[in-house]
Amino acid sequence: MQNPAQLHTGVVAAALDLFAAQGFEATSVEQIAKAAGVSRSTFFRQFGGKEDVVFTDHEQMLDDLRTFFEQPHEDPWAAVCEASERVFDYFVRDPDLARRRYEIVRQVPVLRDREIVTVFRYERLFDEYLRDALPGLAPIDAVGFSALVTAVHNHVLRQLLRGRKVPLSTLRTALDDVRRRYGVLPGGSDAAPDDVVVAVFPRSMPIAEISRRVQAELS
C-alpha cells in the first residue's frame, strides 16, 4: 500500500504524463484519477483542480518556508537565502519531474500566469519576513533584496530545468553575491581586520545604494 507521499507523487506524475500526451485542456480530472489509480473524490481531497496538480509542490514549499521563518534566525538576510536554497534543493532531488512540469507550464498560458503569481508569493513571503525580523528596515531594501534573491534563484533553477546539471553550490555562490551587493555578507571582505574605509554619502541615500557604491569602489 502506498503512503500518502507516494500517492501524492503518483498523481502528479500521472497528470504530467497525460498533459504531455494529450494536452492540458484535453485532460480531465477523471482521466488523471484513473491513470493514478485513485478515486475522483481522493483527487479533489488532495488537489483543488488540474492547475493545482502542477503547482502542488510550490504550495507545500511555501507552507514549509512559513514554518521555517517562524523559527529564530540570527541573520535574517541569511535566512532568506537559506529558504531559497531549500526550494532549489527540493527540485534538485527529482529534476526529471521538475523538467516535465516546466515543459507543461511553458506550453499552457493559464499555467504560465499561475507561475508568475507563485513566484511573487515567494518574493512577498521573503519581503514580509525581513520587515518583521528587521524593524526599521527601509521597505525598499526589504522588497529589493527579496526580489533579487527570487530572481537569482529562478535564473539558476531555469538552467536546471533546461537540462543542465546544476549543483546547489551554484545557487549558494550566487546568493552570497546578492548578500555582498547589499553589504550583509559577514566576513565577505578580504581586507585585514584593522583596515578602515571612510566614505561620505547624502543622508537620504538608501543603504543598499551606499553598499553598492562602496562595493564598486573597493572592487
C-alpha positions as CSV (number, residue, x, y, z in Angstrom):
1,M,0.0,0.0,0.0
2,Q,1.3,3.5,-1.0
3,N,2.0,6.0,1.7
4,P,0.4,9.5,1.3
5,A,3.6,11.0,-0.1
6,Q,4.0,8.2,-2.7
7,L,0.3,8.5,-3.6
8,H,0.6,12.3,-4.0
9,T,3.7,11.9,-6.2
10,G,2.0,9.3,-8.3
11,V,-1.0,11.5,-9.0
12,V,1.3,14.4,-10.1
13,A,3.4,12.1,-12.3
14,A,0.2,10.7,-13.9
15,A,-1.2,14.1,-14.6
16,L,2.0,15.4,-16.2
17,D,2.1,12.3,-18.4
18,L,-1.4,13.0,-19.6
19,F,-0.8,16.7,-20.1
20,A,2.2,15.9,-22.2
21,A,0.5,13.2,-24.3
22,Q,-2.9,14.9,-25.0
23,G,-2.7,18.5,-23.8
24,F,-3.7,20.3,-20.6
25,E,-7.1,21.3,-21.8
26,A,-8.0,17.9,-23.2
27,T,-7.2,16.1,-20.0
28,S,-10.0,15.6,-17.4
29,V,-9.8,15.1,-13.7
30,E,-11.4,11.7,-14.2
31,Q,-8.6,10.7,-16.6
32,I,-5.9,11.8,-14.1
33,A,-7.6,9.9,-11.3
34,K,-7.9,6.7,-13.3
35,A,-4.3,6.9,-14.5
36,A,-3.1,7.4,-11.0
37,G,-5.3,4.6,-9.6
38,V,-7.3,6.9,-7.2
39,S,-10.9,7.9,-6.9
40,R,-12.2,11.2,-8.1
41,S,-13.0,12.2,-4.5
42,T,-9.5,11.3,-3.4
43,F,-8.1,13.6,-6.2
44,F,-10.2,16.5,-5.1
45,R,-9.3,15.9,-1.5
46,Q,-5.6,16.2,-2.4
47,F,-5.9,18.9,-5.1
48,G,-8.4,21.6,-5.9
49,G,-8.2,21.1,-9.7
50,K,-5.9,20.4,-12.7
51,E,-3.8,23.6,-12.1
52,D,-3.2,22.7,-8.5
53,V,-1.6,19.4,-9.5
54,V,1.1,21.3,-11.4
55,F,1.8,23.7,-8.5
56,T,1.2,21.5,-5.5
57,D,4.9,21.2,-4.6
58,H,5.1,25.0,-4.5
59,E,2.1,25.2,-2.1
60,Q,3.9,22.7,0.2
61,M,7.2,24.6,-0.1
62,L,5.5,27.9,0.8
63,D,3.9,26.3,3.9
64,D,7.3,24.8,4.9
65,L,9.0,28.2,4.5
66,R,6.5,29.9,6.7
67,T,7.3,27.4,9.4
68,F,11.0,27.9,8.8
69,F,10.7,31.7,9.2
70,E,8.8,31.3,12.4
71,Q,11.9,29.8,13.9
72,P,14.6,32.2,15.4
73,H,17.4,33.1,13.0
74,E,20.5,35.0,14.0
75,D,20.9,36.5,10.5
76,P,17.6,37.3,8.7
77,W,19.3,38.0,5.4
78,A,21.0,34.6,5.5
79,A,17.7,33.0,6.4
80,V,16.0,34.3,3.3
81,C,18.9,32.9,1.2
82,E,18.6,29.6,3.0
83,A,14.9,29.5,2.2
84,S,15.8,29.9,-1.4
85,E,18.3,27.1,-1.2
86,R,15.7,24.8,0.4
87,V,13.3,25.3,-2.5
88,F,16.1,24.7,-5.0
89,D,17.3,21.6,-3.2
90,Y,13.8,20.2,-3.2
91,F,13.6,20.3,-7.0
92,V,17.1,19.0,-7.4
93,R,16.1,15.8,-5.8
94,D,13.8,14.9,-8.7
95,P,15.0,17.0,-11.7
96,D,13.1,14.9,-14.2
97,L,9.8,15.6,-12.6
98,A,10.7,19.3,-12.3
99,R,11.6,19.4,-16.0
100,R,8.4,17.7,-17.1
101,R,6.4,20.2,-15.1
102,Y,8.4,23.1,-16.6
103,E,7.7,21.9,-20.1
104,I,3.9,21.7,-19.4
105,V,3.9,25.2,-17.9
106,R,5.7,26.7,-20.8
107,Q,3.0,25.4,-23.2
108,V,-0.1,26.5,-21.3
109,P,-0.8,30.2,-20.9
110,V,-3.0,29.8,-17.9
111,L,-0.2,27.9,-16.1
112,R,2.3,30.5,-17.1
113,D,0.1,33.1,-15.5
114,R,-0.2,30.9,-12.4
115,E,3.6,30.6,-12.2
116,I,4.1,34.3,-12.2
117,V,1.7,34.6,-9.3
118,T,3.5,31.8,-7.5
119,V,6.9,33.4,-7.9
120,F,5.5,36.7,-6.5
121,R,4.2,34.8,-3.4
122,Y,7.8,33.6,-2.6
123,E,9.0,37.2,-3.1
124,R,6.3,38.6,-0.8
125,L,7.0,36.0,1.8
126,F,10.6,36.9,1.9
127,D,9.8,40.6,2.0
128,E,7.3,40.2,4.9
129,Y,9.7,38.1,6.8
130,L,12.6,40.7,6.5
131,R,10.3,43.6,7.6
132,D,9.2,41.6,10.7
133,A,12.7,40.4,11.5
134,L,14.4,43.7,11.0
135,P,12.3,46.5,12.5
136,G,13.1,49.8,10.9
137,L,14.4,48.3,7.7
138,A,13.5,50.5,4.8
139,P,10.7,48.9,2.8
140,I,12.6,49.4,-0.5
141,D,15.6,47.4,0.9
142,A,13.3,44.6,2.0
143,V,11.5,44.3,-1.3
144,G,14.7,44.9,-3.3
145,F,16.6,42.1,-1.5
146,S,13.6,39.7,-1.8
147,A,13.1,40.4,-5.5
148,L,16.8,39.9,-6.2
149,V,17.0,36.7,-4.3
150,T,13.9,35.4,-6.1
151,A,15.3,36.4,-9.5
152,V,18.7,34.9,-8.9
153,H,17.0,31.7,-7.7
154,N,14.8,31.4,-10.8
155,H,17.7,32.1,-13.1
156,V,19.8,29.3,-11.6
157,L,16.8,26.9,-11.4
158,R,15.9,27.6,-15.0
159,Q,19.3,26.3,-16.0
160,L,18.5,23.0,-14.2
161,L,15.0,22.8,-15.8
162,R,16.6,23.2,-19.3
163,G,18.7,20.1,-18.8
164,R,22.0,21.3,-17.2
165,K,23.4,19.7,-14.1
166,V,23.4,22.5,-11.6
167,P,24.6,21.8,-8.0
168,L,23.2,23.7,-5.0
169,S,26.7,25.3,-4.7
170,T,26.0,27.3,-7.8
171,L,23.0,28.9,-6.3
172,R,24.7,29.4,-2.9
173,T,27.6,31.3,-4.6
174,A,25.1,33.5,-6.5
175,L,23.2,34.2,-3.3
176,D,26.5,35.1,-1.5
177,D,27.0,37.7,-4.2
178,V,23.5,39.1,-3.6
179,R,24.3,39.5,0.1
180,R,27.7,41.0,-0.8
181,R,26.0,43.6,-3.0
182,Y,23.7,44.6,-0.1
183,G,26.7,44.6,2.3
184,V,25.1,41.9,4.5
185,L,27.6,39.1,4.0
186,P,29.6,38.7,7.2
187,G,33.3,38.2,6.5
188,G,32.7,38.9,2.9
189,S,35.8,41.2,2.6
190,D,39.4,40.1,2.1
191,A,40.6,43.2,3.9
192,A,42.7,42.9,7.0
193,P,40.8,43.3,10.3
194,D,42.4,46.7,11.0
195,D,41.7,48.2,7.6
196,V,39.5,51.3,7.7
197,V,37.4,52.7,4.9
198,V,35.8,56.2,5.3
199,A,33.0,57.2,2.9
200,V,30.6,60.2,2.8
201,F,27.2,60.0,1.3
202,P,23.9,62.1,1.4
203,R,21.8,61.1,4.4
204,S,18.8,60.4,2.1
205,M,20.7,57.8,0.0
206,P,19.3,54.2,0.5
207,I,21.5,51.9,2.4
208,A,21.5,49.4,-0.5
209,E,22.9,52.1,-2.8
210,I,25.6,53.1,-0.3
211,S,26.6,49.5,-0.1
212,R,26.6,49.2,-3.9
213,R,28.8,52.2,-4.4
214,V,31.3,51.2,-1.7
215,Q,31.5,47.7,-3.2
216,A,32.1,49.2,-6.6
217,E,34.9,51.3,-5.3
218,L,36.5,48.6,-3.2
219,S,36.5,46.1,-6.1
